[in-house]
């Protein structure tokens, strides 16, 4: 469970909640994107430290301005719940779902993990001839023409000069189903999610397109090859003759969370399903994510990895438990294990947008104590707004973090942003 103690949380969740009707409904909002809120001035721009009692009083006052909402604020260094309002009630997550998807991918693959696109020959190539050349995808969502050209270079460097028959391609790492379940929202296409992906899933058949680009690249490298591509599973006993690795998982997760990229989130969900759940499907990935969340003491319910669904839900307390577990370093572990945990922690923190600086919060919380000090994930759907993450006191030292989750449903999104900004700014000022 990380620094958190179940008894502390259970007691906090018994605190009576303060509920106030939501404000007027804002115009319909699309998927999570960057918003701009006013630069802070006056009291909102204060940077002086606040005590626990003043923090709780200030958060309670701000919380009255939002509707069907939940909040949970936790200090892991003292194991204290600093504030909770309906912290145990499940809420629509919107793009806060990506916290569950991204943390699972980063933890299971590891920060240095990569997804591999590989070329195989059905027989030895000592004479330069391959009787059957295969291109197998490994779920790399970033694969491009440049990557396929590098892979072709490596196949040629391995000694392949001639390929007999067509180029065969294998996309079976993922199920290849177009789209994902998106309950209760206006449909947002994430493209066809293939195990042999290409160009962010935009082609109608990304696997075939990738194979054609690879065939072109081989030909440019002087490899004699036919003028056709065909789907086929890699034959048993085939020999690897080339490999191209994706960016690190730390980089991919950062590219997913900072701008809130739905396509990358859905690909990562299927990737963890294939690698760790036995099936490269959305449902397979959800099962892995749920189990990972449970290992952190958190509960996640959902139908996709991006949050493009009103069925993706968790409680603020569960989000905080997940975030708490991601920065834990076990002092009783070996030095090697602690170094690995620290690397995971640092990669995770770096994967989040920074208030007033980057991603979906680049133009929020400017002029407040949160700017530059809070690492965050936003979430937005129609009448749904979420903000969760860490605020650091005295730099990016995880021992001086406050972890929080604000999940707001049935609210005016624009009003919710202002309240969230002020709450985060106040949390960033807390000092024990």
Residue pairs with C-beta under 8 A, 6 or more apart in sequence:
1 296
1 297
1 321
1 324
1 325
2 76
2 296
2 297
2 321
2 324
2 325
2 326
2 327
2 328
3 76
3 77
3 79
3 324
3 328
4 74
4 76
4 79
4 297
4 320
4 321
4 324
5 79
6 297
8 79
8 80
8 81
9 81
9 87
9 88
9 317
9 321
11 81
12 72
12 81
12 84
12 87
12 317
13 84
13 87
13 88
13 317
15 84
15 85
17 70
17 85
17 86
18 60
18 63
18 64
18 85
19 67
19 68
19 86
20 64
20 65
20 66
20 67
21 67
22 66
22 67
22 68
22 383
22 410
22 411
22 412
23 65
23 66
23 67
23 411
23 412
23 415
24 412
25 383
25 412
26 382
26 383
26 412
26 413
26 414
26 415
28 186
28 382
29 380
29 381
29 382
29 383
29 384
29 413
30 186
30 188
30 380
31 95
31 188
31 260
31 262
31 306
31 307
31 308
31 380
31 381
32 94
32 95
32 260
32 307
32 360
32 378
32 379
32 380
32 381
33 260
33 360
33 380
34 259
34 359
34 360
34 361
34 362
34 363
35 360
35 363
35 364
35 378
35 380
35 417
36 363
36 364
37 363
37 364
37 365
37 366
37 417
37 418
37 421
38 418
39 366
39 367
40 365
40 366
40 367
40 368
40 421
40 425
41 367
44 367
44 368
44 421
44 422
44 425
45 367
45 368
46 369
46 425
46 429
47 368
47 369
47 429
48 429
49 429
49 430
49 431
50 58
50 426
50 429
50 430
50 431
51 430
51 431
52 80
52 82
52 430
52 432
55 73
55 82
55 83
55 426
55 427
55 429
55 430
56 82
56 83
58 426
59 71
59 73
59 82
59 83
59 423
59 426
59 427
60 83
60 85
62 419
62 422
62 423
62 426
63 69
63 71
63 85
63 419
63 423
65 415
65 419
66 408
66 411
66 415
66 416
66 419
67 408
67 409
67 410
67 411
68 91
68 408
68 409
68 410
68 411
69 85
69 86
69 91
69 406
69 407
69 408
69 409
69 411
69 416
70 85
70 86
70 87
70 88
70 89
70 91
70 315
70 316
70 405
70 406
70 407
70 408
71 83
71 84
71 85
71 86
71 87
71 316
71 404
71 405
71 406
71 407
71 423
72 81
72 83
72 84
72 87
72 315
72 316
72 317
72 319
72 320
72 404
72 405
73 81
73 82
73 83
73 84
73 320
73 402
73 403
73 404
73 427
74 80
74 81
74 82
74 320
74 324
74 402
74 403
74 404
75 81
75 82
75 402
75 403
75 430
75 432
76 324
76 327
76 401
76 403
77 399
77 400
77 401
77 432
78 432
81 87
82 402
82 427
82 430
83 404
84 316
84 317
86 316
87 315
87 316
87 317
87 320
88 315
88 316
88 317
89 315
90 299
90 301
90 313
90 314
90 315
91 313
91 314
91 315
91 316
91 386
91 407
91 408
91 409
92 310
92 312
92 313
92 381
92 384
92 386
92 407
92 409
93 100
93 302
93 307
93 312
93 313
93 314
93 319
93 379
93 386
93 407
94 307
94 312
94 379
94 380
94 381
94 384
94 385
94 386
95 260
95 262
95 306
95 307
95 377
95 378
95 379
95 380
95 386
96 307
96 314
96 319
96 377
96 378
96 379
96 386
96 388
96 405
96 407
97 265
97 300
97 302
97 304
97 305
97 306
97 307
97 309
97 312
97 379
98 256
98 257
98 260
98 265
98 305
98 306
98 307
98 377
99 257
99 319
99 322
99 323
99 377
99 388
100 289
100 292
100 293
100 298
100 300
100 302
100 305
100 314
100 322
101 256
101 265
101 268
101 269
101 272
101 285
101 289
101 305
101 306
102 253
102 256
102 257
102 265
102 268
102 351
103 292
103 322
103 326
103 348
104 272
104 288
104 289
104 292
104 293
105 249
105 252
105 253
105 268
105 269
105 271
105 272
106 249
106 250
106 253
106 344
106 347
106 348
106 351
107 292
107 326
107 344
108 272
108 275
108 276
108 288
108 292
109 249
109 271
109 272
109 275
110 249
110 344
111 248
111 249
111 250
111 343
111 344
111 347
112 248
112 249
112 250
113 248
113 249
114 245
114 246
114 247
114 248
114 249
115 138
115 139
115 140
115 141
115 245
115 246
115 252
115 271
116 138
116 140
116 243
116 244
116 245
116 246
117 135
117 136
117 137
117 138
117 140
117 143
117 147
117 148
117 151
117 196
117 243
117 244
117 246
118 135
118 136
118 138
118 240
118 242
118 243
118 244
119 133
119 134
119 135
119 136
119 151
119 154
119 155
119 214
119 240
119 241
119 242
119 243
120 133
120 134
120 136
120 234
120 235
120 238
120 239
120 240
120 241
121 130
121 131
121 132
121 133
121 134
121 160
121 238
121 239
121 241
122 130
122 131
122 132
122 133
122 134
122 235
122 237
122 238
122 239
123 130
123 131
123 132
123 239
124 239
125 158
125 159
125 160
125 239
125 241
126 159
128 159
128 160
128 161
128 162
129 160
129 161
129 162
129 163
129 164
130 160
130 162
130 163
130 164
130 241
131 164
131 165
132 163
132 164
132 165
132 168
132 235
132 238
133 155
133 160
133 163
133 167
133 168
133 225
133 241
134 167
134 168
134 169
134 170
134 232
134 234
134 235
134 238
135 151
135 167
135 168
135 169
135 170
135 196
135 210
135 211
135 214
136 169
136 170
136 173
136 196
136 234
137 143
137 169
137 170
137 171
137 173
137 174
137 194
137 195
137 196
137 197
137 207
137 210
138 173
138 195
138 246
139 173
139 174
139 195
139 197
139 267
139 270
139 271
139 274
139 275
139 280
140 147
140 197
140 244
140 246
141 197
141 200
141 201
141 246
141 252
141 263
141 264
141 267
141 268
141 271
142 246
142 247
142 252
142 255
143 196
143 197
143 198
143 199
143 210
143 244
143 246
144 198
144 199
145 199
145 213
145 217
147 244
147 246
148 198
148 210
148 213
148 214
148 217
148 244
149 217
149 220
150 244
151 214
151 217
151 242
151 243
151 244
152 214
152 217
152 218
152 220
152 221
152 223
152 242
153 217
153 221
154 241
154 242
154 243
154 244
155 218
155 221
155 223
155 241
155 242
156 218
156 221
156 222
156 223
158 241
158 242
159 241
160 223
160 241
161 222
161 223
161 224
162 223
162 224
162 225
163 218
163 223
163 224
163 225
163 226
164 226
165 226
166 226
166 228
166 229
166 230
167 211
167 214
167 215
167 218
167 225
167 226
167 228
167 229
167 230
168 229
168 230
168 231
168 232
168 234
169 196
169 207
169 208
169 210
169 211
169 214
169 229
169 230
169 231
169 232
170 195
170 196
170 231
170 232
170 233
170 234
171 194
171 195
171 196
171 206
171 207
171 231
172 195
172 233
172 280
173 195
173 196
173 271
173 274
173 280
174 193
174 194
174 195
174 267
174 270
174 271
174 274
174 280
174 281
175 193
175 195
175 270
175 279
175 280
175 281
176 192
176 193
176 194
176 195
176 207
177 192
177 193
177 281
177 282
178 191
178 192
178 193
179 187
179 189
179 190
179 191
179 192
180 190
180 193
180 266
180 282
180 303
180 304
180 305
180 306
180 308
181 282
181 303
181 304
181 309
181 311
182 188
182 304
182 308
182 309
183 303
183 309
183 310
183 311
184 309
184 310
184 311
185 308
185 309
185 310
185 381
185 382
188 262
188 308
190 201
190 262
190 263
190 266
190 306
190 308
191 200
191 201
191 202
191 206
191 263
192 201
192 203
192 204
192 205
192 206
193 201
193 266
193 267
193 270
194 201
194 205
194 206
194 207
195 207
195 274
195 280
196 206
196 207
196 210
196 211
197 206
197 207
197 210
197 267
198 206
198 207
198 209
198 210
198 213
199 206
199 209
200 263
201 263
201 267
203 209
207 231
208 229
208 231
211 229
212 229
215 225
215 227
215 229
218 225
219 225
246 252
247 255
250 347
250 350
250 351
252 264
252 268
253 268
253 347
253 348
253 351
254 347
254 350
254 351
255 261
255 264
256 264
256 265
256 268
256 351
257 351
257 352
257 353
257 359
257 377
258 351
258 352
258 353
258 358
258 359
258 360
259 353
259 359
259 360
260 359
260 360
260 377
260 378
262 306
262 307
262 308
265 305
265 306
265 307
266 282
266 304
266 305
266 306
268 285
268 305
269 282
269 285
269 286
269 289
269 304
269 305
269 306
270 280
270 281
270 282
270 284
270 285
270 305
271 280
271 285
272 285
272 288
272 289
273 279
273 280
273 281
273 282
273 283
273 284
273 285
273 286
273 287
273 288
274 280
274 284
276 288
277 284
277 285
277 287
277 288
278 284
282 303
282 304
282 305
285 305
286 302
286 303
286 304
286 305
289 300
289 302
289 305
290 300
290 301
293 299
293 300
293 314
293 318
293 322
295 325
296 321
296 322
296 324
296 325
296 326
297 318
297 321
297 325
298 314
298 318
298 319
298 321
298 322
298 325
299 314
299 315
299 318
300 312
300 313
300 314
300 318
300 322
301 311
301 312
301 313
301 314
302 309
302 311
302 312
302 313
303 309
303 311
303 312
304 312
307 379
307 381
310 381
310 384
314 407
315 407
316 388
316 404
316 405
316 406
316 407
317 405
319 388
319 405
319 407
320 388
320 403
320 404
320 405
323 388
323 389
323 390
323 403
323 405
324 403
326 344
326 345
326 348
327 345
327 348
327 349
327 390
327 398
327 401
327 403
328 341
328 345
329 338
329 341
329 342
329 345
329 398
330 337
330 338
330 341
331 338
333 341
345 398
349 375
349 390
349 396
349 398
352 359
352 375
352 376
352 377
352 389
352 390
353 359
353 360
353 361
353 362
353 375
353 376
353 377
353 378
354 361
354 372
354 374
354 375
354 376
355 361
355 364
355 365
355 368
355 370
355 371
355 372
355 373
355 374
355 375
355 376
355 424
356 362
356 363
356 364
356 365
356 366
356 367
356 368
356 370
356 371
356 372
357 371
357 372
360 378
361 374
361 376
361 378
364 417
364 421
365 371
365 374
365 421
365 424
365 425
368 421
368 422
368 424
368 425
368 428
369 425
369 426
369 428
369 429
370 391
370 421
370 424
370 425
370 427
370 428
373 391
373 392
373 393
373 428
374 389
374 390
374 391
374 392
374 424
374 427
374 428
375 389
375 390
375 392
375 396
376 387
376 388
376 389
376 390
376 424
377 386
377 387
377 388
377 389
378 385
378 386
378 387
379 385
379 386
379 387
379 388
379 407
380 386
380 413
382 413
383 409
383 410
383 411
383 412
383 413
384 408
384 409
384 410
384 411
384 413
385 408
385 411
385 413
385 416
385 417
385 420
386 405
386 406
386 407
386 408
387 405
387 406
387 420
387 424
388 404
388 405
388 406
388 407
389 403
389 404
390 398
390 401
390 402
390 403
390 404
391 401
391 402
391 404
391 424
391 427
391 428
391 430
392 398
392 400
392 401
392 428
393 400
393 401
393 402
393 428
393 430
393 431
394 400
402 427
402 428
402 430
404 423
404 424
404 427
406 420
406 423
408 416
408 419
408 420
